[in-house]
Amino acid sequence: MSDLRPTPNLEDHFPEQCIPGRYKEIHIINEPYWFKPFWIFLKSFLSEKIRNRVYFHSSTEKLFDYFPRAILPTEYGGDLRENYMEDWLRKANADHKHHGVTGQPNFF
């Protein structure tokens, strides 16, 4: 008979130190039905600090408690247009003509 529980060292190290980002908050909107049991299992491996950074939202209206409407896309009830990246790319390309690779103005 084997003991399949993770060792304390692995339990402390893996979930928090092996995630490739540092997240202040994680917001999950309209999670699928199978996610809640998975979350109950997963959170047993996470520290209280990380567990407290995960928020579940049953509707997009609850997002407005955490984010301004201006930065949310229209599909989540916000005001951010779908083509906002096109405007940004157009401006970035125009700036690139005046500034070289080093970020300094082109004098030549």
Secondary structure, DSSP 8 states (H G I E B T S, - for coil): ----S--HHHHHHHHHHSSSS--S-EEEES--TTHHHHHHHHHTTS-HHHHTTEEEESSGGGGGGTS-GGGSBGGGT--B-TTHHHHHHHHHHHHHHHB-TTSSB---
